[in-house]
Amino acid sequence: MRPTATVVHDHPRALPAVAGVWSRCYQRAGPPVSHEIATPAFVLRTRPYGESDLIVTFITEQHGKLTGIGKGAKNSKRRFPGTLQPFLHVRVVFRQRQTSDLAFLLRCELIEALRGITTDVDRFAAASYVLDVTDRMVLGRESGAEVYTLVREALRLLAGGAPPDPLLRALELHLLCASGWAPVFDRCRGCGAPADTALFLSVERGGVLCRRCVPVGEVVHPVGAETAALLTRLAAEPLAQATAGCGLEEAARVTEELLTAVTSGPVRSRAFLNRTRVDSPTTLR
């Protein structure tokens, strides 16, 4: 980006009478002026900064995972009219400085409110997990439209009443694939034999091994053939086609182990998600 030129006028009495056109002004190079950038996005998390500012992390359509600071965002109803909240499809407008990874948030406009998520505690917990696991899986701006589309589809399906468990398993597998950690469940990772015999999960290999290919001393866990088939199907089909099948509970343990090995930190919302299965009311008040 080419630097702009700022014109500074001198005081007229300080100029010699014969200086001509050059006596009226001189040019001084100023800092580069960044342009406004707008992109659809979902808020992954927010945290306060100072008395009135917010630091907000988004997953965006064109710019991957984006973190920016909203000056006065806590109190601004004009630039941020309640739009820096989870479960809202928004259009964020920002400027990016070349010398900083932290964007400057200008405003955030509502595109769509997914109200069905906040009326049911199971859907609320599942949607919170969607945002949390995405935040942990995506490290920077290398993941863009594909991950954004997965988040958008998952949240819309949850808002529409889709069963959370198979949808979350499918999302986890698709996120692993989008992040370059695609697991293999339809064949042995070692010899390529079909997954129709005794299988063992190898987190280090990112898939299943047959008994012959399990290295001596490597920690593995048995995986049922039905579970392996279910995981293969959920990884291959679109999120909208995610349905339950035999081995769904075991599939949750498999994906949790795989995610734990590659995420940047603990997915804290998983504990909340598990509690909703036991002791939470069915609706939020």
C-alpha positions in Angstrom: 0.0 0.0 0.0 1.5 3.4 -1.0 1.8 6.0 1.7 -0.4 9.0 1.6 0.8 12.6 1.3 -0.1 15.2 3.9 0.0 18.8 2.9 1.2 21.2 5.6 0.8 24.9 5.1 3.5 27.3 6.4 2.8 30.6 8.0 2.8 33.3 5.2 5.1 35.7 7.0 7.8 33.0 7.3 8.1 32.6 3.5 10.5 34.5 1.3 8.7 36.6 -1.3 10.6 35.0 -4.2 9.9 31.4 -3.2 7.1 31.0 -5.7 4.9 27.9 -5.7 7.2 26.0 -3.4 6.7 28.6 -0.7 3.1 27.8 -0.3 3.4 24.2 0.8 5.6 21.1 1.1 4.7 17.5 1.3 5.4 15.1 4.1 4.8 11.4 3.9 2.2 10.1 6.4 1.4 6.6 7.7 -0.4 4.2 5.5 -4.2 4.5 5.7 -5.9 1.2 6.0 -9.2 0.6 4.3 -12.4 -0.6 5.9 -13.0 -4.3 5.5 -16.4 -5.9 5.9 -17.1 -9.7 6.2 -19.8 -12.0 7.6 -18.8 -13.5 10.9 -19.8 -15.2 14.1 -18.5 -14.2 17.5 -16.4 -17.0 19.1 -15.6 -15.2 22.4 -15.3 -11.8 24.0 -13.3 -10.4 26.9 -13.3 -7.0 28.6 -10.5 -4.6 28.1 -10.4 -1.6 30.4 -13.6 0.1 31.5 -15.5 0.3 28.2 -13.6 -1.7 25.5 -14.0 -5.3 24.3 -11.6 -7.7 22.6 -13.6 -9.9 20.4 -12.6 -13.0 18.4 -14.6 -13.9 15.3 -14.7 -16.7 12.7 -15.1 -14.9 9.4 -15.9 -15.9 5.9 -13.0 -14.2 4.1 -10.4 -13.6 6.9 -10.4 -16.8 9.0 -10.2 -16.3 12.7 -10.0 -12.6 13.5 -9.4 -10.9 16.8 -10.0 -7.2 17.2 -10.6 -4.4 19.8 -13.9 -2.5 19.9 -13.3 0.9 21.5 -16.2 1.8 23.7 -18.0 -1.4 22.6 -19.6 -2.0 26.0 -21.5 1.3 25.8 -21.9 2.0 22.1 -25.5 1.2 20.9 -24.9 2.8 17.5 -21.7 1.0 16.4 -22.3 -2.2 18.3 -26.1 -2.5 19.0 -25.9 -5.7 21.0 -24.2 -7.5 18.1 -21.0 -8.7 19.9 -22.8 -11.7 21.3 -22.7 -15.4 20.5 -25.3 -17.1 18.2 -25.7 -14.0 16.1 -24.8 -14.0 12.4 -23.2 -10.5 11.9 -21.2 -8.4 9.5 -18.1 -7.0 11.2 -16.4 -3.9 9.7 -12.8 -3.4 10.8 -9.5 -1.9 9.9 -6.3 -3.9 10.0 -3.0 -2.2 10.8 0.1 -3.7 9.2 2.1 -3.5 12.4 -0.5 -5.3 14.6 -2.4 -8.6 14.6 -5.2 -6.9 16.5 -7.8 -5.4 14.2 -9.6 -2.2 15.0 -13.4 -2.9 15.1 -15.4 -0.1 13.6 -18.9 -1.5 13.8 -20.9 -4.8 13.8 -24.2 -5.2 12.0 -26.8 -7.9 12.5 -27.5 -10.3 9.7 -29.5 -13.0 11.5 -30.4 -13.9 15.1 -30.6 -17.6 15.7 -33.2 -17.4 18.4 -34.0 -21.1 18.5 -30.6 -21.7 20.3 -31.4 -19.6 23.4 -34.8 -21.2 24.1 -33.5 -24.7 24.9 -30.7 -25.6 27.3 -29.5 -28.6 25.2 -29.2 -26.5 22.1 -27.6 -23.6 24.0 -25.0 -26.0 25.4 -24.4 -27.6 22.0 -24.0 -24.2 20.3 -21.6 -23.0 23.0 -19.5 -26.1 22.3 -19.6 -25.4 18.6 -18.1 -21.9 19.2 -15.6 -23.1 21.8 -14.2 -26.1 19.8 -13.9 -23.9 16.7 -11.9 -21.4 18.7 -9.6 -24.1 20.0 -9.2 -25.8 16.6 -8.4 -22.7 14.5 -5.1 -21.1 15.4 -5.1 -18.1 13.0 -6.3 -16.9 9.7 -5.2 -20.0 7.7 -8.8 -21.4 8.0 -11.4 -19.3 6.3 -14.6 -20.0 4.3 -14.7 -23.8 5.0 -14.7 -23.5 8.8 -17.0 -20.4 8.7 -19.5 -22.4 6.6 -19.3 -25.3 9.1 -20.1 -23.0 12.0 -22.9 -21.3 10.2 -24.5 -24.6 9.2 -24.1 -26.2 12.6 -25.7 -23.2 14.4 -28.5 -23.0 12.0 -29.3 -26.7 12.3 -29.2 -26.5 16.1 -31.5 -23.5 16.0 -33.9 -25.4 13.8 -34.1 -28.3 16.2 -31.6 -30.8 14.8 -30.5 -33.6 17.3 -27.3 -32.2 18.9 -25.3 -35.4 19.4 -24.8 -36.7 15.8 -24.5 -33.1 14.6 -21.6 -32.4 17.0 -19.8 -35.6 16.2 -20.1 -34.7 12.5 -18.9 -31.2 13.2 -15.8 -32.4 15.1 -14.8 -34.7 12.3 -15.3 -32.0 9.7 -13.2 -29.6 11.7 -10.4 -32.1 12.0 -10.5 -32.6 8.3 -10.5 -28.8 7.6 -7.6 -28.3 10.0 -5.4 -31.0 8.3 -6.0 -33.7 10.9 -8.4 -35.9 8.9 -8.8 -39.2 10.8 -9.3 -42.6 9.0 -11.8 -45.1 10.3 -12.7 -47.2 7.3 -9.3 -49.0 7.1 -6.3 -49.8 9.2 -3.8 -46.9 9.3 -0.9 -49.3 9.2 -1.6 -51.9 6.5 -4.8 -50.5 4.9 -6.9 -53.6 5.7 -10.7 -53.0 5.8 -12.0 -52.0 9.2 -14.1 -55.1 9.6 -12.1 -56.9 12.4 -10.8 -55.9 15.8 -9.9 -52.2 15.7 -7.9 -50.0 18.1 -7.8 -46.2 18.2 -4.3 -44.8 17.7 -4.4 -41.0 18.5 -0.8 -40.7 17.3 -1.7 -42.2 13.9 -5.0 -40.3 13.7 -7.3 -43.3 13.1 -7.7 -47.0 13.8 -5.2 -49.9 13.6 -5.8 -53.6 13.3 -4.4 -55.9 15.9 -1.3 -56.8 13.8 -0.3 -53.2 13.3 -0.5 -52.0 16.9 3.1 -51.3 17.9 4.4 -52.8 21.1 4.0 -50.3 24.0 1.7 -47.9 22.1 -1.4 -46.8 24.1 -4.5 -47.8 22.1 -8.2 -48.2 22.9 -10.6 -50.7 21.3 -13.1 -49.3 18.8 -16.2 -51.3 17.7 -16.7 -51.9 14.0 -20.1 -50.2 14.1 -18.6 -47.1 15.7 -15.9 -47.0 13.0 -18.6 -47.2 10.3 -20.6 -44.4 12.0 -17.6 -42.2 12.2 -16.8 -42.8 8.6 -20.3 -41.9 7.5 -20.5 -38.7 9.7 -17.1 -37.5 8.3 -18.2 -38.0 4.7 -21.8 -36.6 4.8 -22.9 -33.0 5.0 -23.8 -31.7 8.5 -27.5 -31.6 7.5 -27.5 -35.4 7.0 -25.9 -36.2 10.3 -28.1 -38.8 12.0 -27.5 -41.2 15.0 -26.5 -44.8 14.6 -25.0 -47.7 16.6 -21.9 -46.6 18.5 -22.8 -42.9 18.9 -21.7 -42.8 22.6 -18.4 -44.5 21.8 -17.9 -42.2 18.9 -18.1 -39.2 21.3 -15.2 -40.7 23.3 -13.2 -41.3 20.1 -13.6 -37.7 18.8 -12.8 -36.3 22.2 -9.5 -38.1 22.3 -8.6 -37.0 18.9 -9.5 -33.3 19.6 -7.6 -33.3 22.9 -4.4 -34.2 21.0 -4.7 -31.3 18.5 -6.6 -28.4 20.2 -4.7 -25.4 21.5 -6.3 -25.7 25.0 -9.1 -27.3 26.9 -12.6 -27.1 25.5 -14.2 -25.9 28.7 -17.8 -25.9 27.4 -17.6 -29.7 27.1 -18.2 -30.0 30.8 -21.3 -27.8 30.6 -22.5 -29.9 27.6 -22.2 -33.0 29.7 -24.0 -31.5 32.7 -27.0 -30.6 30.6 -27.6 -34.3 29.9 -28.1 -34.9 33.7 -29.3 -32.0 35.8 -30.3 -29.0 33.7 -33.9 -27.9 33.0 -35.2 -28.3 29.4 -35.6 -24.6 28.8 -33.8 -21.4 29.8 -35.7 -18.8 31.8 
